[in-house]
Amino acid sequence: GESDEINWEYETTDNYLKMMEENGVGLNEAYLVPHGNIRMEAMGLEGRPATDEEIKKMCEITRREMEAGAFGLSTGLIYIPCAYSETKEIIEMCKVVAEFDGVFVIHQRSEADTIVNSMREVIEIGKKSGVKIHFSHFKVCGKNNWKYLDEMLNLLEEARKEGIEVSFDQYPYAAGSTMLGVILPPWAHAGGTDELMKRLENNDCRNKMIHDMENGIPGWDNFVEFAGLDQIFVTSVKTEKNSDLIGKNLLEIGKIRGKDPYNATFDLLLEEENAVGMVDFYGLEEHVIKILKRPEQNICTDGLLTGKPHPRAYGSFPRVLGRYVREQKILTIEEAIFKMTKKAAISFGIKNRGVIGEGYFADILVIDLEEVIDKGTYVDPIQYPKGIDYVLINGNIVLENGNYHKVLAGEVIRKK
């Protein structure tokens, strides 16, 4: 239908926010300008560091977008084209963001083997630009890297002593989810799915993939090494014939198919044309808890809603209240609610929200603290939580005892 067609012609933050204002929004929406889009406008998808002239252009674009009411700049340094940028490019853009008292939100260059250097880069950006730093979904991936957690937390302390404002968000799960194809080495994907299929049909290519997955490639975040074959589970497939593998890990899949786990996985990816969802357990519950308790932390979902989502999309906040407040008493209820409300408002500089008070917007939840809990599992994630009875957005009742009132009660919040 007409309503499904997105008009991509909005071009600027100002136009994008205007479109949202005209169409109405269900939630309150605040916007971070994406580094990748700025870079594309300034220099296309060129796979190289920016020249001084291009950096100057990026700074001008950043200023335009901040003036339109963005709350800051976001980047993901593992994603193309952001991955091509050098630190100095980001520092210069962040100087502009700092003038507006904006926040720099970052998926850092590594959450695995080189995470300590990666954090040092982020702190250097904060120090040299004066910008407020916010790490997205703070974590450390992989058994071999768990030893770095204390050093990571020490770096947060050092940054604070140097007067850098640092915050981060976290989803309260020891697993991530993505497409199973990411476990293959990067060269296997060159040229797209059709080329990948040809390689999966070729035994020499398969053997080279197994070699790389077992031995690693420098600079590649290797999921088999992080999690292990027994900690990567299939969550979705396209065809009926492989549906018996849903919920099984790669070792189990090998046994079920009577093959080694690598070749059983290659067969699965080949038969499903790479459309296989997975969840990988890269972390430890004790790490989740250690990070949860940090003063810099606020809670996030980090959840996309397509296909079979990670259960965090439906369960992050109720999971904290049920599991970590009521059951395990890791946080007090006051600490947890603060991390979900005022802490986020402070980190991002959102005014008149985050507490219930006179002159504040009435974004209010009525929660049954004895009942509240997340329900989704990795295999069946699309389940609403228990124990949230009322949701009010800007004073309008949106949810009432399980009934959703179809009102667009949200506002587009521009940074003033």
Legacy VTK file of the C-alpha trace (Angstrom):
# vtk DataFile Version 3.0
C-alpha trace
ASCII
DATASET POLYDATA
POINTS 416 float
0.000 0.000 0.000
0.871 3.677 -0.256
1.642 3.885 3.446
4.428 1.310 3.156
6.400 3.368 0.695
9.059 5.432 2.375
9.950 8.723 0.797
13.749 8.791 0.947
13.892 12.323 -0.469
14.052 14.094 2.866
17.849 14.573 2.504
18.443 16.511 5.725
17.741 16.061 9.405
15.448 19.071 9.329
13.300 17.599 6.542
13.286 14.169 8.176
12.093 15.553 11.511
9.468 17.682 9.712
8.119 14.562 7.965
7.845 12.796 11.315
6.149 15.826 12.856
3.595 15.964 10.022
2.834 12.226 10.115
2.832 11.900 13.904
4.923 9.513 16.011
3.923 6.863 18.542
6.910 7.332 20.820
8.970 10.363 21.685
11.663 10.559 19.022
15.032 12.247 19.421
17.584 12.047 16.644
21.323 11.467 16.330
22.871 12.408 12.993
24.622 9.358 11.474
28.343 9.614 10.703
27.989 7.304 7.670
25.476 9.603 5.989
27.618 12.675 6.625
30.615 10.872 5.155
28.606 9.768 2.089
27.426 13.315 1.455
30.989 14.633 1.729
32.911 11.922 -0.167
30.664 9.031 -1.233
31.502 5.468 -0.226
35.238 5.842 -0.831
37.153 3.223 1.142
39.891 5.525 2.412
40.632 8.139 5.053
39.204 11.590 4.385
41.359 14.493 3.183
41.491 17.721 5.212
39.160 19.310 2.665
36.636 16.460 3.042
36.852 16.635 6.826
36.056 20.349 6.624
32.985 19.503 4.511
31.897 16.874 7.063
32.160 19.450 9.842
29.942 21.864 7.881
27.331 19.137 7.370
27.525 18.217 11.067
26.884 21.854 11.996
23.862 22.037 9.671
22.383 18.884 11.207
23.043 19.942 14.812
21.366 23.294 14.097
18.293 21.326 12.939
17.923 19.866 16.430
19.909 16.611 16.453
21.047 15.586 19.938
24.432 14.429 18.734
26.436 12.311 16.318
26.316 8.515 16.101
28.782 6.133 14.507
29.479 2.412 14.191
33.161 1.928 13.491
32.739 -1.712 12.418
30.280 -0.702 9.684
30.989 0.592 6.181
31.688 3.490 5.454
32.412 4.608 9.053
35.100 1.926 9.360
37.264 3.802 6.828
37.583 6.857 9.065
40.660 7.842 11.027
40.405 9.175 14.559
41.151 12.767 13.497
38.099 12.895 11.208
35.891 12.017 14.163
37.626 14.451 16.537
36.978 17.372 14.166
33.279 16.488 13.778
32.936 16.050 17.534
34.330 19.550 18.140
31.247 20.829 16.292
28.944 18.543 18.304
30.540 19.795 21.542
29.685 23.410 20.651
26.015 22.367 20.829
26.595 20.401 24.060
25.678 17.313 22.027
26.631 13.696 22.650
28.842 11.359 20.607
27.312 7.855 20.524
29.581 5.075 19.345
29.667 1.375 18.503
33.401 1.146 19.007
35.940 -0.290 16.558
36.283 -3.510 18.523
34.227 -5.199 21.209
36.637 -8.137 21.206
40.395 -8.687 20.855
41.423 -5.027 20.581
38.740 -3.553 22.833
41.212 -1.811 25.164
42.826 0.164 22.319
39.379 0.772 20.889
38.254 2.378 24.168
41.442 4.445 24.288
40.541 5.839 20.858
37.064 6.825 22.066
38.455 8.508 25.180
41.016 10.382 23.057
38.135 11.676 20.908
36.386 12.934 24.057
39.546 14.531 25.391
40.568 16.324 22.192
37.082 17.490 21.166
35.415 18.154 24.535
32.359 16.145 23.450
30.264 13.999 25.809
30.941 10.295 25.107
28.282 7.563 25.119
29.191 3.942 24.294
26.420 1.926 22.652
25.646 -1.554 24.092
28.778 -1.724 26.248
30.162 -5.284 26.483
33.166 -7.491 25.848
32.845 -10.418 23.417
34.576 -13.756 23.591
36.072 -16.047 26.217
39.611 -14.932 25.320
38.711 -11.293 25.981
36.812 -11.545 29.271
40.103 -10.787 31.029
39.896 -7.201 29.706
36.733 -6.207 31.558
38.455 -4.751 34.639
40.847 -2.767 32.457
37.857 -1.419 30.497
36.205 -0.286 33.728
39.480 1.323 34.864
39.562 3.302 31.616
36.075 4.656 32.418
37.411 5.809 35.815
40.454 7.446 34.209
38.261 9.279 31.691
36.092 10.634 34.491
39.175 11.825 36.431
40.264 13.695 33.298
36.912 15.488 33.268
35.485 13.677 30.231
31.751 13.013 30.511
31.278 9.306 29.796
28.110 7.228 29.789
27.024 3.994 28.137
23.954 1.879 27.561
23.568 -1.885 27.944
21.020 -4.599 27.204
20.821 -7.155 30.037
21.612 -10.346 28.105
24.841 -12.351 27.697
24.065 -13.036 24.040
23.754 -11.134 20.808
21.840 -12.068 17.707
22.415 -11.613 14.018
22.489 -13.682 10.810
24.374 -16.998 10.953
26.365 -16.024 7.834
28.557 -13.686 9.924
30.419 -16.698 11.320
32.037 -17.189 7.883
35.265 -15.326 7.084
34.784 -11.992 5.269
36.231 -13.231 1.944
33.460 -15.833 1.708
30.884 -13.027 1.270
32.710 -11.072 -1.469
30.360 -10.387 -4.391
27.161 -11.114 -2.472
24.925 -14.125 -1.780
25.236 -15.741 -5.225
29.030 -15.882 -4.937
28.751 -17.164 -1.361
26.511 -20.009 -2.565
29.102 -21.012 -5.188
31.811 -21.069 -2.520
29.648 -23.173 -0.202
29.282 -25.723 -3.035
33.065 -25.961 -3.387
34.974 -28.296 -1.048
38.268 -26.397 -1.322
36.484 -23.204 -0.302
34.810 -25.043 2.579
38.173 -26.299 3.834
39.651 -22.802 3.667
36.625 -21.449 5.614
37.081 -24.104 8.310
40.794 -23.255 8.511
40.063 -19.531 8.947
37.277 -20.118 11.496
39.564 -22.339 13.572
42.680 -20.156 13.285
41.241 -16.650 12.883
42.225 -13.809 10.569
43.913 -10.718 12.082
41.394 -7.917 12.639
38.327 -10.134 12.042
35.808 -10.554 14.870
35.495 -14.359 14.759
32.213 -15.549 16.293
33.248 -19.222 16.506
36.234 -18.160 18.595
34.125 -15.775 20.765
31.309 -18.110 21.560
32.258 -21.636 20.534
30.265 -24.024 18.325
28.197 -25.076 21.347
27.136 -21.481 22.100
25.839 -20.501 18.641
22.165 -21.478 18.225
19.957 -21.352 15.123
16.815 -19.257 15.748
15.183 -19.122 12.308
15.243 -20.760 8.856
13.228 -20.228 5.666
12.343 -23.778 4.660
10.340 -26.499 6.366
13.005 -29.146 5.840
15.498 -27.530 8.240
12.956 -26.409 10.829
14.063 -29.291 13.096
17.318 -27.371 13.662
15.688 -24.318 15.291
16.882 -23.968 18.879
19.862 -26.290 18.304
23.526 -25.291 18.571
26.069 -26.004 15.830
27.516 -29.065 17.579
24.021 -30.545 17.934
23.308 -29.732 14.280
26.388 -31.738 13.273
25.164 -34.742 15.284
21.591 -34.486 13.936
22.847 -34.372 10.333
25.577 -36.995 10.896
28.406 -34.666 9.787
31.067 -32.493 11.326
29.494 -29.246 12.655
31.202 -27.042 10.041
29.935 -28.951 7.008
26.486 -29.353 8.565
26.407 -25.549 9.010
27.605 -24.946 5.424
24.866 -27.281 4.137
22.287 -25.370 6.166
23.433 -21.974 4.837
23.489 -23.336 1.287
20.003 -24.871 1.489
18.539 -21.744 3.120
20.364 -19.333 0.766
22.041 -17.721 3.786
18.688 -16.760 5.399
19.394 -18.271 8.828
19.082 -16.372 12.118
21.342 -17.102 15.052
22.036 -16.133 18.618
25.541 -16.272 20.098
26.365 -16.387 23.792
29.545 -14.303 23.931
29.431 -13.231 27.567
28.960 -14.176 31.186
26.054 -13.396 33.475
28.529 -12.017 36.033
29.780 -9.521 33.418
26.238 -8.445 32.602
25.748 -7.770 36.320
29.079 -5.968 36.790
28.292 -3.616 33.884
24.661 -3.159 35.004
25.809 -1.765 38.366
28.121 0.887 36.905
27.181 4.531 37.527
27.688 5.355 33.814
25.081 2.787 32.751
21.588 3.276 31.437
19.418 0.485 30.027
18.693 0.053 26.311
17.080 -2.494 24.015
19.438 -2.230 21.007
16.671 -4.197 19.333
15.574 -4.358 15.706
12.052 -5.641 15.102
12.450 -7.523 11.799
12.223 -11.287 11.333
12.897 -13.154 14.523
14.289 -10.416 16.766
16.541 -10.765 19.784
14.265 -10.999 22.882
15.819 -7.712 24.103
13.501 -5.854 21.722
10.534 -6.877 23.904
12.160 -7.653 27.230
15.152 -5.471 28.218
13.466 -3.184 30.735
11.059 -5.671 32.367
13.932 -8.169 32.603
15.953 -5.713 34.695
12.981 -5.067 37.007
12.004 -8.734 37.364
15.291 -10.584 37.237
17.883 -8.134 38.564
15.764 -6.089 41.000
13.110 -8.444 42.372
14.731 -11.870 42.039
18.472 -11.239 42.385
18.422 -7.892 44.241
21.407 -6.646 42.187
19.903 -3.126 41.989
17.353 -1.397 44.184
14.118 -0.425 42.456
15.139 3.245 42.738
18.505 2.625 41.044
16.898 0.644 38.234
14.162 3.208 37.520
16.738 6.023 37.600
18.835 4.164 34.997
15.751 3.793 32.781
14.586 7.403 32.992
16.555 10.344 34.371
19.973 8.792 33.622
19.180 8.550 29.905
17.767 12.093 29.886
20.937 13.424 31.539
23.308 11.524 29.205
21.557 12.857 26.109
20.653 16.308 27.420
16.867 15.850 27.109
15.084 18.570 29.064
11.857 18.283 31.102
11.704 14.509 30.932
12.908 11.594 33.015
11.193 12.413 36.308
7.610 12.894 37.430
7.430 16.545 38.402
5.654 19.814 37.844
6.375 21.253 34.403
7.665 17.890 33.147
6.099 15.857 30.350
3.935 13.036 31.711
5.720 9.978 30.324
4.552 7.537 32.988
4.351 3.765 33.494
2.244 1.963 36.066
4.063 -1.266 36.925
3.203 -4.224 39.166
6.589 -4.796 40.810
5.613 -8.259 42.086
4.698 -9.434 38.574
6.874 -7.575 36.070
9.115 -9.895 33.983
10.203 -10.461 30.389
8.666 -13.471 28.618
10.545 -13.856 25.322
13.090 -16.566 24.634
15.711 -16.681 21.889
13.601 -19.162 19.922
10.276 -17.405 20.640
11.151 -13.749 21.237
7.979 -11.906 20.202
6.244 -11.951 23.578
5.051 -8.929 25.509
6.214 -8.673 29.112
4.053 -9.194 32.170
3.242 -6.587 34.785
3.163 -3.266 32.900
-0.445 -2.108 33.356
-0.459 1.462 32.021
1.718 3.449 29.648
1.233 7.212 29.332
3.104 9.265 26.742
2.887 13.053 27.075
-0.116 12.560 29.374
-2.058 10.353 26.933
-2.961 6.804 27.939
-1.471 4.540 25.259
-1.710 1.165 26.990
-4.354 0.198 29.536
-4.422 -3.296 31.086
-3.177 -4.959 27.915
-5.294 -2.830 25.559
-3.412 -0.620 23.139
-5.124 2.696 22.363
-4.135 3.514 18.801
-2.993 7.076 19.451
0.125 8.739 18.118
0.984 10.382 21.428
4.707 10.908 20.849
6.561 14.101 20.052
9.568 14.823 17.905
12.048 16.279 20.366
14.540 18.697 18.850
17.529 19.797 20.901
17.054 23.422 21.809
LINES 1 417
416 0 1 2 3 4 5 6 7 8 9 10 11 12 13 14 15 16 17 18 19 20 21 22 23 24 25 26 27 28 29 30 31 32 33 34 35 36 37 38 39 40 41 42 43 44 45 46 47 48 49 50 51 52 53 54 55 56 57 58 59 60 61 62 63 64 65 66 67 68 69 70 71 72 73 74 75 76 77 78 79 80 81 82 83 84 85 86 87 88 89 90 91 92 93 94 95 96 97 98 99 100 101 102 103 104 105 106 107 108 109 110 111 112 113 114 115 116 117 118 119 120 121 122 123 124 125 126 127 128 129 130 131 132 133 134 135 136 137 138 139 140 141 142 143 144 145 146 147 148 149 150 151 152 153 154 155 156 157 158 159 160 161 162 163 164 165 166 167 168 169 170 171 172 173 174 175 176 177 178 179 180 181 182 183 184 185 186 187 188 189 190 191 192 193 194 195 196 197 198 199 200 201 202 203 204 205 206 207 208 209 210 211 212 213 214 215 216 217 218 219 220 221 222 223 224 225 226 227 228 229 230 231 232 233 234 235 236 237 238 239 240 241 242 243 244 245 246 247 248 249 250 251 252 253 254 255 256 257 258 259 260 261 262 263 264 265 266 267 268 269 270 271 272 273 274 275 276 277 278 279 280 281 282 283 284 285 286 287 288 289 290 291 292 293 294 295 296 297 298 299 300 301 302 303 304 305 306 307 308 309 310 311 312 313 314 315 316 317 318 319 320 321 322 323 324 325 326 327 328 329 330 331 332 333 334 335 336 337 338 339 340 341 342 343 344 345 346 347 348 349 350 351 352 353 354 355 356 357 358 359 360 361 362 363 364 365 366 367 368 369 370 371 372 373 374 375 376 377 378 379 380 381 382 383 384 385 386 387 388 389 390 391 392 393 394 395 396 397 398 399 400 401 402 403 404 405 406 407 408 409 410 411 412 413 414 415
